[in-house]
Amino acid sequence: MTNTEALSFLALFILAITLLLKDQLIMAIIAIVPLVATSFKYSFPQNVKKPSGHNH
């Protein structure tokens, strides 16, 4: 995760919490959608080498 991605992740998180505290549920859900999409991106292994199956 780059610094820009981390900063945007943090900004979306703060925005979602602030909107929830102000009872803006619809806007909070809209802010949470990219937050969840980003978390899916990093929840799966990245660049994992698969075995070739050629064991000699």
Biopython code that builds the backbone (N, CA, C, O; Angstrom):
import numpy as np
from Bio.PDB.StructureBuilder import StructureBuilder

atoms = [
    (1, "MET", "N", (0.857, -1.177, 0.000)),
    (1, "MET", "CA", (0.000, 0.000, 0.000)),
    (1, "MET", "C", (0.898, 1.233, 0.000)),
    (1, "MET", "O", (1.784, 1.370, 0.844)),
    (2, "THR", "N", (0.662, 2.110, -0.939)),
    (2, "THR", "CA", (1.465, 3.331, -1.013)),
    (2, "THR", "C", (0.949, 4.352, -0.010)),
    (2, "THR", "O", (-0.116, 4.179, 0.583)),
    (3, "ASN", "N", (1.718, 5.414, 0.169)),
    (3, "ASN", "CA", (1.313, 6.464, 1.104)),
    (3, "ASN", "C", (0.008, 7.126, 0.669)),
    (3, "ASN", "O", (-0.828, 7.469, 1.504)),
    (4, "THR", "N", (-0.162, 7.301, -0.634)),
    (4, "THR", "CA", (-1.381, 7.929, -1.141)),
    (4, "THR", "C", (-2.600, 7.052, -0.853)),
    (4, "THR", "O", (-3.651, 7.547, -0.445)),
    (5, "GLU", "N", (-2.446, 5.742, -1.072)),
    (5, "GLU", "CA", (-3.551, 4.826, -0.790)),
    (5, "GLU", "C", (-3.878, 4.798, 0.693)),
    (5, "GLU", "O", (-5.050, 4.768, 1.069)),
    (6, "ALA", "N", (-2.864, 4.808, 1.531)),
    (6, "ALA", "CA", (-3.093, 4.792, 2.975)),
    (6, "ALA", "C", (-3.791, 6.067, 3.423)),
    (6, "ALA", "O", (-4.687, 6.028, 4.266)),
    (7, "LEU", "N", (-3.380, 7.193, 2.860)),
    (7, "LEU", "CA", (-3.999, 8.468, 3.214)),
    (7, "LEU", "C", (-5.459, 8.521, 2.776)),
    (7, "LEU", "O", (-6.311, 9.003, 3.523)),
    (8, "SER", "N", (-5.754, 8.033, 1.579)),
    (8, "SER", "CA", (-7.142, 8.027, 1.106)),
    (8, "SER", "C", (-7.987, 7.040, 1.911)),
    (8, "SER", "O", (-9.158, 7.303, 2.185)),
    (9, "PHE", "N", (-7.395, 5.909, 2.289)),
    (9, "PHE", "CA", (-8.084, 4.934, 3.128)),
    (9, "PHE", "C", (-8.455, 5.564, 4.472)),
    (9, "PHE", "O", (-9.580, 5.408, 4.948)),
    (10, "LEU", "N", (-7.506, 6.271, 5.075)),
    (10, "LEU", "CA", (-7.752, 6.938, 6.352)),
    (10, "LEU", "C", (-8.800, 8.044, 6.218)),
    (10, "LEU", "O", (-9.659, 8.196, 7.086)),
    (11, "ALA", "N", (-8.731, 8.810, 5.137)),
    (11, "ALA", "CA", (-9.699, 9.892, 4.923)),
    (11, "ALA", "C", (-11.112, 9.337, 4.754)),
    (11, "ALA", "O", (-12.064, 9.892, 5.303)),
    (12, "LEU", "N", (-11.256, 8.244, 3.996)),
    (12, "LEU", "CA", (-12.579, 7.631, 3.828)),
    (12, "LEU", "C", (-13.104, 7.082, 5.152)),
    (12, "LEU", "O", (-14.296, 7.182, 5.440)),
    (13, "PHE", "N", (-12.218, 6.504, 5.952)),
    (13, "PHE", "CA", (-12.620, 5.966, 7.246)),
    (13, "PHE", "C", (-13.118, 7.081, 8.163)),
    (13, "PHE", "O", (-14.163, 6.942, 8.799)),
    (14, "ILE", "N", (-12.377, 8.185, 8.232)),
    (14, "ILE", "CA", (-12.776, 9.325, 9.066)),
    (14, "ILE", "C", (-14.089, 9.922, 8.560)),
    (14, "ILE", "O", (-14.960, 10.277, 9.354)),
    (15, "LEU", "N", (-14.229, 10.033, 7.226)),
    (15, "LEU", "CA", (-15.461, 10.558, 6.648)),
    (15, "LEU", "C", (-16.657, 9.680, 6.997)),
    (15, "LEU", "O", (-17.717, 10.187, 7.364)),
    (16, "ALA", "N", (-16.488, 8.366, 6.884)),
    (16, "ALA", "CA", (-17.591, 7.448, 7.183)),
    (16, "ALA", "C", (-17.991, 7.541, 8.654)),
    (16, "ALA", "O", (-19.181, 7.571, 8.964)),
    (17, "ILE", "N", (-17.024, 7.586, 9.558)),
    (17, "ILE", "CA", (-17.333, 7.684, 10.992)),
    (17, "ILE", "C", (-18.026, 9.007, 11.306)),
    (17, "ILE", "O", (-18.998, 9.042, 12.061)),
    (18, "THR", "N", (-17.523, 10.091, 10.724)),
    (18, "THR", "CA", (-18.129, 11.408, 10.958)),
    (18, "THR", "C", (-19.575, 11.440, 10.462)),
    (18, "THR", "O", (-20.453, 11.969, 11.144)),
    (19, "LEU", "N", (-19.825, 10.880, 9.283)),
    (19, "LEU", "CA", (-21.182, 10.863, 8.748)),
    (19, "LEU", "C", (-22.108, 9.998, 9.593)),
    (19, "LEU", "O", (-23.281, 10.326, 9.768)),
    (20, "LEU", "N", (-21.583, 8.895, 10.117)),
    (20, "LEU", "CA", (-22.411, 8.062, 10.997)),
    (20, "LEU", "C", (-22.761, 8.802, 12.286)),
    (20, "LEU", "O", (-23.882, 8.696, 12.782)),
    (21, "LEU", "N", (-21.806, 9.545, 12.821)),
    (21, "LEU", "CA", (-22.060, 10.299, 14.049)),
    (21, "LEU", "C", (-23.054, 11.434, 13.830)),
    (21, "LEU", "O", (-23.739, 11.851, 14.764)),
    (22, "LYS", "N", (-23.137, 11.934, 12.600)),
    (22, "LYS", "CA", (-24.073, 13.010, 12.276)),
    (22, "LYS", "C", (-25.393, 12.475, 11.727)),
    (22, "LYS", "O", (-26.201, 13.241, 11.202)),
    (23, "ASP", "N", (-25.618, 11.169, 11.845)),
    (23, "ASP", "CA", (-26.851, 10.527, 11.392)),
    (23, "ASP", "C", (-27.098, 10.693, 9.890)),
    (23, "ASP", "O", (-28.241, 10.839, 9.458)),
    (24, "GLN", "N", (-26.045, 10.669, 9.114)),
    (24, "GLN", "CA", (-26.150, 10.714, 7.653)),
    (24, "GLN", "C", (-25.858, 9.316, 7.121)),
    (24, "GLN", "O", (-24.798, 9.076, 6.544)),
    (25, "LEU", "N", (-26.796, 8.397, 7.315)),
    (25, "LEU", "CA", (-26.567, 6.983, 7.028)),
    (25, "LEU", "C", (-26.299, 6.718, 5.546)),
    (25, "LEU", "O", (-25.388, 5.962, 5.209)),
    (26, "ILE", "N", (-27.079, 7.332, 4.667)),
    (26, "ILE", "CA", (-26.914, 7.086, 3.230)),
    (26, "ILE", "C", (-25.539, 7.556, 2.763)),
    (26, "ILE", "O", (-24.861, 6.841, 2.024)),
    (27, "MET", "N", (-25.121, 8.746, 3.185)),
    (27, "MET", "CA", (-23.814, 9.257, 2.792)),
    (27, "MET", "C", (-22.689, 8.415, 3.390)),
    (27, "MET", "O", (-21.649, 8.231, 2.756)),
    (28, "ALA", "N", (-22.889, 7.905, 4.600)),
    (28, "ALA", "CA", (-21.881, 7.044, 5.226)),
    (28, "ALA", "C", (-21.730, 5.741, 4.446)),
    (28, "ALA", "O", (-20.617, 5.245, 4.276)),
    (29, "ILE", "N", (-22.834, 5.191, 3.978)),
    (29, "ILE", "CA", (-22.768, 3.959, 3.183)),
    (29, "ILE", "C", (-22.022, 4.221, 1.880)),
    (29, "ILE", "O", (-21.227, 3.389, 1.445)),
    (30, "ILE", "N", (-22.271, 5.371, 1.255)),
    (30, "ILE", "CA", (-21.565, 5.716, 0.017)),
    (30, "ILE", "C", (-20.066, 5.863, 0.281)),
    (30, "ILE", "O", (-19.256, 5.507, -0.574)),
    (31, "ALA", "N", (-19.688, 6.377, 1.445)),
    (31, "ALA", "CA", (-18.269, 6.522, 1.792)),
    (31, "ALA", "C", (-17.640, 5.179, 2.126)),
    (31, "ALA", "O", (-16.441, 4.992, 1.918)),
    (32, "ILE", "N", (-18.432, 4.237, 2.642)),
    (32, "ILE", "CA", (-17.903, 2.938, 3.057)),
    (32, "ILE", "C", (-17.651, 2.028, 1.851)),
    (32, "ILE", "O", (-16.780, 1.160, 1.920)),
    (33, "VAL", "N", (-18.384, 2.199, 0.752)),
    (33, "VAL", "CA", (-18.246, 1.317, -0.414)),
    (33, "VAL", "C", (-16.804, 1.278, -0.944)),
    (33, "VAL", "O", (-16.266, 0.182, -1.098)),
    (34, "PRO", "N", (-16.151, 2.414, -1.233)),
    (34, "PRO", "CA", (-14.759, 2.316, -1.697)),
    (34, "PRO", "C", (-13.812, 1.813, -0.609)),
    (34, "PRO", "O", (-12.774, 1.223, -0.912)),
    (35, "LEU", "N", (-14.163, 2.041, 0.644)),
    (35, "LEU", "CA", (-13.359, 1.539, 1.758)),
    (35, "LEU", "C", (-13.363, 0.014, 1.758)),
    (35, "LEU", "O", (-12.318, -0.612, 1.934)),
    (36, "VAL", "N", (-14.531, -0.577, 1.563)),
    (36, "VAL", "CA", (-14.653, -2.033, 1.512)),
    (36, "VAL", "C", (-13.962, -2.581, 0.258)),
    (36, "VAL", "O", (-13.302, -3.619, 0.317)),
    (37, "ALA", "N", (-14.111, -1.894, -0.863)),
    (37, "ALA", "CA", (-13.468, -2.343, -2.098)),
    (37, "ALA", "C", (-11.946, -2.352, -1.954)),
    (37, "ALA", "O", (-11.276, -3.259, -2.447)),
    (38, "THR", "N", (-11.412, -1.349, -1.282)),
    (38, "THR", "CA", (-9.970, -1.291, -1.049)),
    (38, "THR", "C", (-9.518, -2.402, -0.122)),
    (38, "THR", "O", (-8.452, -2.983, -0.326)),
    (39, "SER", "N", (-10.307, -2.705, 0.886)),
    (39, "SER", "CA", (-9.918, -3.771, 1.807)),
    (39, "SER", "C", (-9.926, -5.132, 1.114)),
    (39, "SER", "O", (-9.122, -5.999, 1.455)),
    (40, "PHE", "N", (-10.828, -5.334, 0.138)),
    (40, "PHE", "CA", (-10.822, -6.576, -0.629)),
    (40, "PHE", "C", (-9.553, -6.692, -1.467)),
    (40, "PHE", "O", (-9.024, -7.788, -1.649)),
    (41, "LYS", "N", (-9.072, -5.574, -1.970)),
    (41, "LYS", "CA", (-7.870, -5.579, -2.793)),
    (41, "LYS", "C", (-6.679, -6.127, -2.006)),
    (41, "LYS", "O", (-5.850, -6.848, -2.562)),
    (42, "TYR", "N", (-6.589, -5.794, -0.724)),
    (42, "TYR", "CA", (-5.449, -6.201, 0.088)),
    (42, "TYR", "C", (-5.714, -7.440, 0.935)),
    (42, "TYR", "O", (-4.835, -7.868, 1.682)),
    (43, "SER", "N", (-6.903, -8.022, 0.835)),
    (43, "SER", "CA", (-7.188, -9.205, 1.646)),
    (43, "SER", "C", (-6.753, -10.494, 0.966)),
    (43, "SER", "O", (-6.685, -11.540, 1.612)),
    (44, "PHE", "N", (-6.458, -10.436, -0.322)),
    (44, "PHE", "CA", (-6.023, -11.614, -1.054)),
    (44, "PHE", "C", (-4.534, -11.519, -1.343)),
    (44, "PHE", "O", (-4.010, -10.419, -1.520)),
    (45, "PRO", "N", (-3.843, -12.654, -1.395)),
    (45, "PRO", "CA", (-2.389, -12.625, -1.644)),
    (45, "PRO", "C", (-2.056, -11.974, -2.979)),
    (45, "PRO", "O", (-2.736, -12.195, -3.981)),
    (46, "GLN", "N", (-1.020, -11.187, -2.977)),
    (46, "GLN", "CA", (-0.581, -10.500, -4.189)),
    (46, "GLN", "C", (0.726, -11.126, -4.678)),
    (46, "GLN", "O", (1.623, -11.394, -3.879)),
    (47, "ASN", "N", (0.834, -11.358, -5.978)),
    (47, "ASN", "CA", (2.056, -11.836, -6.631)),
    (47, "ASN", "C", (2.609, -13.117, -6.008)),
    (47, "ASN", "O", (3.804, -13.208, -5.725)),
    (48, "VAL", "N", (1.752, -14.089, -5.799)),
    (48, "VAL", "CA", (2.194, -15.364, -5.265)),
    (48, "VAL", "C", (2.594, -16.260, -6.428)),
    (48, "VAL", "O", (1.822, -16.458, -7.366)),
    (49, "LYS", "N", (3.812, -16.803, -6.359)),
    (49, "LYS", "CA", (4.263, -17.690, -7.437)),
    (49, "LYS", "C", (3.578, -19.033, -7.283)),
    (49, "LYS", "O", (3.591, -19.639, -6.211)),
    (50, "LYS", "N", (2.984, -19.485, -8.367)),
    (50, "LYS", "CA", (2.324, -20.785, -8.368)),
    (50, "LYS", "C", (3.333, -21.848, -8.786)),
    (50, "LYS", "O", (4.170, -21.598, -9.653)),
    (51, "PRO", "N", (3.265, -23.006, -8.193)),
    (51, "PRO", "CA", (4.198, -24.062, -8.600)),
    (51, "PRO", "C", (3.939, -24.478, -10.047)),
    (51, "PRO", "O", (2.793, -24.589, -10.482)),
    (52, "SER", "N", (5.022, -24.703, -10.776)),
    (52, "SER", "CA", (4.899, -25.025, -12.195)),
    (52, "SER", "C", (4.515, -26.481, -12.423)),
    (52, "SER", "O", (4.010, -26.829, -13.490)),
    (53, "GLY", "N", (4.748, -27.320, -11.443)),
    (53, "GLY", "CA", (4.426, -28.731, -11.578)),
    (53, "GLY", "C", (5.510, -29.537, -12.260)),
    (53, "GLY", "O", (5.320, -30.720, -12.540)),
    (54, "HIS", "N", (6.642, -28.916, -12.529)),
    (54, "HIS", "CA", (7.766, -29.603, -13.181)),
    (54, "HIS", "C", (8.847, -29.905, -12.145)),
    (54, "HIS", "O", (9.837, -29.180, -12.051)),
    (55, "ASN", "N", (8.663, -30.955, -11.379)),
    (55, "ASN", "CA", (9.649, -31.348, -10.379)),
    (55, "ASN", "C", (10.550, -32.424, -10.979)),
    (55, "ASN", "O", (10.136, -33.576, -11.114)),
    (56, "HIS", "N", (11.760, -32.062, -11.335)),
    (56, "HIS", "CA", (12.716, -33.020, -11.936)),
    (56, "HIS", "C", (13.767, -33.383, -10.953)),
    (56, "HIS", "O", (14.659, -34.173, -11.265)),
]
sb = StructureBuilder()
sb.init_structure("model")
sb.init_model(0)
sb.init_chain("A")
sb.init_seg("    ")
for serial, (resi, resn, name, xyz) in enumerate(atoms, 1):
    if name == "N":
        sb.init_residue(resn, " ", resi, " ")
    sb.init_atom(name, np.array(xyz, "f"), 0.0, 1.0, " ", f" {name:<3s}", serial, name[0])
structure = sb.get_structure()
